[in-house]
Amino acid sequence: DVVTAIDGCTNQILKTISILSGEHKGLCYYPPGRKVYCACPAGMIVLDCLVDTVTDTIPVGSYAYRVCYASADDKLYTANFNDRNLTVVDPRADTALATIPLPGAPMALCYNPKDNRLFCAAGSPSSALIMIDPATDSIVDTVGIPQSLYGRDVSYDPATDQVFCTSSNDIWPQKT
């Protein structure tokens, strides 16, 4: 597998970076460190954007699926699908800090910088939109998704202060 660096102005491929970890699922840019984090089954791979190379692999939970940056607390979160938890990562040191257990398997993450909230769409066995406070790394609220549905993705709209969560058959908003 590879990560491809593309020039945003010219749309030209600059470099292809080999990642020998198998199926990678999510990317997240970390502005203060000029790094990109890649969630994969082998862990979270760290790419240095200045030299376009893999610099580290951070051990996280089983089948890391997505990664998201919470800017107010300068933390990264990895959704570990098989373990039904999130790993909290310090991006300055590239080390895991904590694990947050979840009621279901995490599929997607997004961050609301206005209210400093992390949102996680989770599925089986307990489908839900889970709200996490990055200051305390704790769950502050959970909104159930009908059991016949499975939380697949989540996105925050700052103009309306709504979080949108997709499921198998549905898109529904949740006011934050």
Disulfide bonds with the S-S distance in Angstrom:
none
